[in-house]
Amino acid sequence: MTVAGLVVTMTARRREGAYRVYLAVTVGLIAVAPIVRMLFHALLQPASIGWLTSADFLEQLRLLAAAVGPVGMLVGTVRGPALLAPFATVTLGSNHLPRMLTLRRPFVKSLIVAAAVSAAVVCLPGAALVVGLGARPLAVVACAVAAVAVASLGVVSALFGQLLVGPRVWAGALLLAVWGASPFGAGHWFAAAWAGLVGDASAGITGTVLLVASAVVALAGVPCLLNRLRGDALLLQAGRRESASVAIATGELAGAAATYRERPTTGRRLSAVVGGPRVLRMLVRDAVGAMRTPQRTVLGILGLVVGAVLLGLATGPSGTPELAGAATSTGAIGGIAAVASVLMYLALGSFADGFRHAADAAVGAAVFGTPVGEQFLLHAVFPVALVVLVVGAVVAVSGGGPVPLLVALALVAVRAFDAARGHLPPLLLTPMPSEVGDLSVIARLAWQFDGVLLSVALGLGLALPWLAGAPALSVATLTVATLLLALATSARLRQGRG
């Protein structure tokens, strides 16, 4: 390359970098800043201050910080922090340079992003405590440092997950979970750091120092871990990331999610073909398929459990007094119900492969002797049975109302509707000019996230009437929504067949 060509290339890169900075600042000022301001004012409410300073909030922080390590390790098996483009992975992975040098930059970038997000998340409620309670600003800084240390431990755990394979990943995640939840783990130390913010200064200093020391020890082993990364695993993850990026750029978010879907690894000798009634045969097939992807299955069940617990806290007759007060004053019940509904919707994606298979069969040649509608009904048996078992057990143990079960059953229908999505309609690419700009972007976003929007709507539509003393209305909403979603799914399938 000539000098002139090199100058042109460097100038183009500078302009691209400047444009990215401009885009990030603009989006932050227009879209993020109003949301942050709204959350800050909500956290200044007396009920919210009481919740942030309660012992129950400390326990929730302890569990959250303890989960960072194991979750990071599981995420690292799919998308690790030390990742380059496929071409760079092949080029740098086959030369004489050690990987502690060639992969250092992407790891540091992932570490900075995780640390910045963690510090920002902690500083928001910390600033609310400074304004509303008179907490010391230095205590907020110390708690932010503790959050950065927890994020660093999570990134290093993800690097471990990128290195390990097979059952060793689950064993490592279990060990990290036990350590994080112990009195000598990251969860207890981070809770102590937050306690320093709300009054116990000595505990805050101790927790922050221990977290920083553990993060320093973990980061000291990063060069050795980078050198031990395998080239085939790096190339596989790099290819997945590039495929997902292409799918996102073309508006196919479902294709991007499918890129990171777990491949079948276990249970290959289990027979998925059995005799008996057709319903039983399809149930066994879907169950065996879920057993062959144990990581997805376990995470899906955990998502259902956590979502059911959140819905139970928001709609149950008993719960945390501080949380109940905050919900009464700020409408947090609706927010918790919406978050729990989205979480359960995402968790049910692990058990919706049958719907996806039926949708693929609907747009192709007719090779099955079962109508498409009947295939969808047969594949609905497995997720419905799983919802009844898992969410029903959570409701029975907690002693709350059946709202989590009703919401989860409705979300099965939403998953069937989402599986019949198909490709992005060309009509949505047509510009829609208006006084405020092109509205076609909003239409495309609504089409991409219609499952999430429907989950929020159904979560609120089923939870709020039940809380208002109208359980019959919740049951009627479930029935009508299921029928409408079935009709909409049929219409989507007909449109996909052309």
N, C-alpha and C positions, 0 to 999 in steps of 0.2 A: 504494500500500500504506500502511495506517495505521501509526502508531507501535507500537500493540499487536501488529499482525501482524509487523512487522519484529523486534520483541523475541522473539516466539515462534519465528520462523525462525532467528534467531541462536542462541537457546537450543538448538534442535534440532541445529544444526550443531555447537555445542560438545559436546553429548552424543554425537553421532556420532563426533566426533574423539576424545573421551575413550575411547569404547568401542574404537575402532581401536587406540589406544595400549595399552589394557588387553589386547586380543586379541594384539597383537604381543608384549608382554612375557610373557604367559602361554604362548604357543606357543614363544617363545624359551627359557623356563625348563624347559618340559616336554619339548619335542622337539629343540631345537637344542643346548642346553647339554650333554646327555649325549653327543651325537655329537662335539661339539668336545672334550670331555674325553677321549673315547676316542682321537680323532686326536692329541691332544696327548701322551698317554702312548705312543702308537705312535711318534711322532716323537722321543721321548726315548730310544728303543732305540739302542744303539751303531751298529748297521748303518744306521739311518736318519740318525743324525748324520753318519756317514761319507758317505752319499749326498748330504746337503744341503751338505756342504763340498767335494764333488768338482768337478773341472773339467767333467765331463759334465753335472752339474746346472747349472753356469753356462751351458753351451752351450744346454741346453734352455730356460733362462730367456731367453736372447738370442733364440731363435727365437719363443718365446711373445710376448715384448714386441714383436718386429718384426711379428708377425701382427695385433696389436691394431688398427693403423691401417687396413689393407686390409679386414679383416673388418668393422670398424665402418662403413666406407664402404658395403660391400655390404648390411649390415643397415639402414643409413639409407635405402636405396632402398625398403624395405618398411615400416619403422617408425622414423621419425626421432625425435630427442630433443625437438624443438619441436612439440608436438602438443596440440591442445585437443579438446574435444567437438565434434561436427558443428555444433550450434547456435551455440556460441561461435566456431567457425571462420568460419561465414557472417557472424555479426554483427560480429566484430572485423575480419574480412578485408575488409569492404566499407565501413568508416568511414574517417575522415581520419587516424586515429592510425597512426604508423609501426609496422611489425611488430617492430622492435627493442624496443618497449614492450609490445605485446600478447602477444608470444610469449616474452618474457624469463622469465616465471615457470615455464612447463613446461620450458624449457631448463635453468634453474638447478636445478630439481627432479631432472631426469635426471642432471645433473652431480653433484649431491650423492649420489644413490644409487650411481652408478658409483664415485665416489671412496671412499665408505664401504665398499662391498663389497671393493674392491681393497685398501684399507688393512687390513681385517680378515683377508683371505686371506694377506697378507704377514706380519702380526703373529703369526699362529699358529706357523709354523715359526721365525720370529724369536725368539719367546718360548722355544721349545724349545732354540734355540741358546744363549740367555742362561742357561737353567737347566742344560742338559747340557754346554755347552762353555765357559761363562763369557764369552760375547760381551758387548760393551758395550751397555747399553740405549739410549744415544743413537744408536748405529749402527742399531738396529732402528727408531727413530723416523725417522732419515734415509732408511732403505730404504722405510718406509711413505710418506714424502713423495714419494719417487721413484715408488712405485706409484700414488699419487694423480695425479702428473703424467702418467704413462702413460695412466691412465683418462681424464684430461682430453683428451689427444690423441685417444683413441678416440672420445669424445663429439663432439669437433669434426669428426672424420672422418665420423661418422654424419650430422652436420649438412651436410657437403659432399655426402654421398650423397643426402640429402633434397632437395638443390638440383639436382644434376646428373641428366641423363637420357641413356639410350641408351649408345652405346659410350664416351662420356666417363667413365662410372662405372668401367668396366673399365680404361680408361687411367689414371685417377686411382688406382685400387686397385693397379695394377701399379707406378706410380711410388712410392706409399707403401711397398709391399713392398720395392722396391729400396733406398729410403732407410732403412727400418727395419733391413734386414739388413746395411747397409754399416757400416764402422768409425766412421762419423760419424752413426749413426742411433740411434733409441730403443732398439733391441735391445742394442747394444753398451753404451750408457750405463746401462741398467738392470742388465745383468750386472756392470758396474763398481760400481754401487751395492750389489749383493749381495756382491761381493768385499770391499767395505769392511766388511760385517758379519762376514765370516769371517776378516779379517786385514789386508787392504790398505786402510788408512784413507784414504790420499791418493786412491786410485782411487775409493773410495766417495764422497768429497766432490765430486770432479770430475764423476762420473756424475750425482749428485743435482742439482748446480748446473746442469749442461747440460740435464737433463730439465725442471727447473723453469723455466729460461729459455725453452725451446722451448714449454712449455705456456703461459707468459704471452704469448708472441708469438701463438700460435694463438688463445687466448681474446680477444686484442685485436681480432681480425678477426671475432668472432662478431656484433656489431651489424650490420656490413655484410652478412654472410651471412643474418641473419634478415630484413633488409629485402628481400633478393632472392628469398625463397621465393615460389613461385607459389601462388595461391589454389586452383587446380584440384588440384594435387598434395597440398596440405594437406587439402582436403576428401576426397579419395580415401583418404588414410591414416587420417583421422579416422573415416570410415565403416567402414573395415576394422576398426579397433580397437573400435568400438562393436558391430559384428556379432560379433566374436570374444568380447567381454565377455558378450554375450547368450548365445552358444553355451556358454561356460564356466559361466555361471550356471544353465543348464538341463541341465548334465551332458553336453554334446555336445562333447567335446574334439576329436574328429575334424573337426567342423564349424568349430571355431575355427582349426585348422591349415589347412583348405581355404580359409579367408578370406585367408590370407597366401600362398597358392600363386601362383607367377608366372604371369602371363597370356602366351599365345603372342605373340611379338614378331617373330621372324625366321623365315626359311624358309617363308614362306607360299606361295611358288611351287613348292616341292618337292612332287612328287606322292606321295601316300601310298598310291595305288591302283596295284598292279602285278599282272602275271600270274604264273603258276607255281603250285607247290604251295601248299596252304593254310598250311603252317607258314612258308614263306618270305614269303607275303603279310602274315601277321600280324606277323612279325619286322620287315619294312620299315615297316609302319604304326606300330608302337611306337617304332622308331628315329627316324622322321621326327617323331613327336610329341615325343620328347625333344630333338631338334635345334631345335624351335620354342621351347623354353624353355631357352636356353643357360645362364642363371645357375643354375638348379636342377640342370642336368646336370653342370656343372663342380663345383659344391659337392658333389653326390652322389658323383662320382668321387673328389674329394679326401677325403671322409669314408670311402669304402671303402679308399683308400690308407692313411690314417692309422690306421684300425682294424686293417688287416692288419699294418702295421708294429708296432703295440702288441702284437698277439697274437704276432707273430714274436719280439719281445723277451721276452715272458713265457714262451713255450714253446720257443724255439729253443735249440739246444745252446750257443750263444755269446751274449754280450751284455755289458752293463756289469757289472763285478765288484761295485761297490757296490750296484747294483740287485739283483743275484742274491743278495747277502747279506741285503739287506732283505727280499726275497721269502721266503728260507728262514726268517727269524726271525719275521716278522709275517704271513705268508700273503698277501703283496702280489701273488703270481702270480694268485690267484683274483680279487683286486680289479681288476688290470689286464685280465684276461680278460673280466670282467664289463663294465668300462667300454668296452673295445674292441668287445664284442658289441653293446652298446646303440648305440654310435656307428655301426657298420655297419648296424644295423637302421634307424636314422634316415636314413642315407644312401640306403638302398634305397627309401625312400619316394619319392624322385625318379623312380624307374623302375617304380612300382607303379600307374600310372594305368590300365594295361590291366586289372588286377585290379579296380579300382574301377568301371571301365566294365562289366565282366562282372557284378559284383555288382548294379549299378543295373539292368542288363538282366534280371537274374534275378527281381527283385521287381516288374517292370512287365509290360506286355503283351508277348507273344512276337512280336517283330518280326524276329528273326534265325533263320536256318535251322540254326543250330548249337546243340546242347545246351549248357547252362550249364557243366557239368563240362568239356566239350571246350574251351569258351572260356577257362576258367581255365588249362587245360593249354597252349593255344596262346599265351596272354599270358605264360606263365611262360618261354617260350623266350628272350625278349629279356633279362630280368634275369639268367637263368642264363648266357647267353652273355656278358653284360657282366661278371658275377662271374668267370667262367673267364678272360676276357681281362685284366681289371684286377688282381684278386687273384692270379691265376696268374702274372702278370708280376712282381708284388711278391715273391711267394714264390721265383720263379726268380732274380731279381736278388739277393735277400738270402741265398739259399742255405739257408733254414730248412725246417722241416717243413711238411706240407700242412694243419696245423690251421686256419690262417686261411681256406683254401679250403673246408674242410669246414663251418666255422661259417657262412661267407657263404652257402653253398648251403642250409643249414638255415634261415637267416633269410629266404630267398626264400619258403619255405613259410609262415613266420610272417607275412610280409607278405600273402600270399594269405588267410590266416586272419583277419588284421586287417581286410582290405578287406570281408569279409562280415559285419562287426560289426552294422550296422544301428543302430537307435535304442535308447536306454536302456530295458531291460525294465521295465514298471511294477512288477513284483514286487520289484525292488531298492529301490523307494521305500517298501516296507513297513517299519515300525520293527522292530528286533530288540533288544528290551530285555535287558539283562544286568546283572550286578553292577558292571561297569565302565562302563556307559553304553550308548548305542545303537550296535550293531555294524553297522547297515546302511550307515554311512559307509564302513567297511572293505570291505564287499562292493561298493559302487559304485566305490571306488578300484581294487579288484582288477579289476573289469570294464573300467574305463577304461584301465588300464595293463597289461592282460594281455599285450600284445605285448612290452612292456619286460621284464616278469617272465619270459616265455618266452625272450626273448633271453638274459637272464642265465643261466637254467637250462641252455639249450642250449650257451652258451659255456663254462660250467663242465663240463657233462656231456661235451663233446667234447674239451676241452683237458686236463682232469685225468687221464682214463684214458690219453691219449697220453703224458703226462709220466710216468705210472706204468709205462710199458712195455707197455701193452695197446692197440696201435693197432686190433686187430680189434674191441675193445669200442667204440671211438670210431666206427668204420664202422657197426657194428650199431646204435649209438645214433642215428646219422644216418638210417639206413633206417627204423627203427621210429618215430622222431619225425616223419619226413616222412609216413609212412602215417597215423599218428594225427592229424596236423594236417589231412591231406586229408579224413579222415572228419569231423573237427570242423568244417571249413569247409563240407562238404556239409550237416551238421546245422544250421549257422547259416543257410544259404541256405533250407533247408526251413522253418525257423522264421520267417524274414523273409517268406516267401510266405504264411505263415499256414496 
